[in-house]
């Protein structure tokens, strides 16, 4: 796998136009710009972007509430996938969870998204449940994956 290094930094309102382009490309049920605006002011949430040579090529978010962290979303622009940027974002999100003293991180992933499942497993996440008909676009279940930090 080719490793491409990007600058990981906090997402700002100025990043949202580009984030929305990646969101629309990546998800059948994209979040709205208003949702991201709300998340940027949510005290439980942290959102990061992956800046490669001055261009936003990925982003990710996490909520940390008490001892639990939840990956809300993560996406890399198609042209930059399989280059290690998703792993970099996940590492930074995990650091946020650890800094806020979370003991576990949860996320949902589509069974059809095998590439994401492979990455999550390689980062120490294990399947811990199924959320039936979680995705409203096609009623696909979600695999709940968990990583224990301590």
C-alpha positions, -999 to +999 in steps of 0.1 A: +000+000+000+013+034-009+015+057+021+006+093+015+010+117+044-015+145+049-019+171+076-047+162+100-063+193+115-096+204+130-124+209+106-136+245+102-167+261+086-144+271+057-138+234+050-175+225+046-179+230+009-151+205+002-163+182+029-198+181+014-183+172-020-165+142-004-196+134+016-218+133-015-193+111-033-189+087-004-223+080+011-257+070-002-272+089+027-251+120+029-253+144+059-264+179+052-242+210+055-265+221+084-257+188+102-220+196+100-225+231+111-243+217+142-216+192+148-189+219+147-205+235+177-213+203+195-191+201+227-191+163+226-179+162+190-146+165+173-142+167+135-109+165+116-099+170+080-070+155+060-053+183+041-030+170+013-010+198-003-036+224+005-067+204-006-091+186+017-091+150+007-108+134+037-125+139+070-137+121+101-157+127+132-161+113+167-184+119+197-170+113+231-196+111+259-184+099+293-165+066+287-178+059+252-166+072+219-185+068+187-170+073+152-198+093+134-183+092+099-150+090+080-145+094+043-116+098+019-120+111-016-120+083-041-087+093-058-069+091-024-082+059-010-059+030-002-030+054+007-032+053+045-051+085+050-081+068+065-058+050+090-042+084+098-076+099+105-087+069+126-055+072+147-061+109+154-097+102+163-086+074+186-061+099+203-090+122+209-110+094+225-080+085+247-074+121+257-110+123+268-106+091+288-130+069+267-126+032+274-141+020+241-148+033+205-178+021+186-187+025+149-212+011+124-202-002+090-222-017+061-217-054+056-212-045+019-183-022+028-156-048+030-127-024+025-137-004+056-142-036+076-107-048+067-092-014+078-112-014+110-102-049+119-065-041+112-069-012+137-082-035+164-119-032+160-140-064+164-176-071+154-198-069+185-233-067+172-257-061+144-281-031+141-310-044+120-321-023+090-299+005+102-294+021+067-327+036+055-316+038+018-318+001+014-326-014+049-291-029+051-280-040+085-250-024+102-222-043+118-214-027+151-176-028+157-159-020+190-123-013+200-115-013+237-088+012+246-080+000+282 
